[in-house]
Amino acid sequence: MHARPDTPPADTAPVVTFDFAALTPRERYKLLIGAVVPRPIALVTTVDAQGVVNAAPFSFFNCLSADPAILALGVEYRQVGGQKDTGRNVRETLSFTVNIVSDALLAGMNVCAVPFEPGIDELAEAGLTAMPGVKVPCPWIGQAPAAFECRHHTTLGIGNSREIILGEVVYAHFRADTVDANRHYVDPVALDAIGRMGGHGYATTRDYFDLPTMSVDAWRGDPALANARR
């Protein structure tokens, strides 16, 4: 047993703590994916040196910077050793494309997660449409509400099980109903993105509300009103 109860202040709930140095990788994984939620999902399309297309979903994914525009993928190595197709393809072609997963794309994404043998076209298996990339050789998915073509920026080797791949966005595709091109505003309702929870769980983004960042004057003037959901 690696957990122990803490003695919290009287007005808070009981706390259980974990020393991550004492946990197995699997135990750390379960705690992280259960608590760091919802996580955005990248359905990543790549090609190998021969131009064979691969598609795979990753929920260890996020946007880290806007200037430069950097997206990050956490790519796990295969249990039997060696890189997954995505990591190897990025190394060979120095590019990848991130397709945002909407509710309509969820079933196709799950097909792309099947551990097919190398050389299988996951997009064809899932009935998804490969559209030609503009600035990278990787295709983007025609059914995706948004897709970002990325050039490889940096790969961080962080241990024996995973690498973090940073890509700079060089081109983007948005379904017309998801974005106001003049204001560069993305409509979250039209995007209808799906998030990853712990285990096999997923969540929609339909329970949506605004909570503006407060000024000091607004907080001090009427805290309840300033901090209310819209």
Secondary structure as UniProt FT lines:
FT   STRAND          3..6
FT   TURN            10..11
FT   STRAND          15..18
FT   HELIX           20..22
FT   HELIX           25..35
FT   STRAND          39..40
FT   STRAND          42..47
FT   TURN            49..50
FT   STRAND          53..58
FT   STRAND          61..66
FT   TURN            67..68
FT   STRAND          69..76
FT   TURN            79..80
FT   HELIX           85..93
FT   STRAND          95..100
FT   HELIX           103..105
FT   HELIX           106..112
FT   TURN            118..119
FT   HELIX           122..126
FT   STRAND          130..131
FT   STRAND          140..141
FT   TURN            142..143
FT   STRAND          146..157
FT   STRAND          162..174
FT   HELIX           176..178
FT   STRAND          179..180
FT   TURN            181..184
FT   STRAND          185..186
FT   HELIX           188..191
FT   STRAND          193..196
FT   TURN            199..200
FT   STRAND          202..204
FT   HELIX           216..221
FT   HELIX           223..226
//
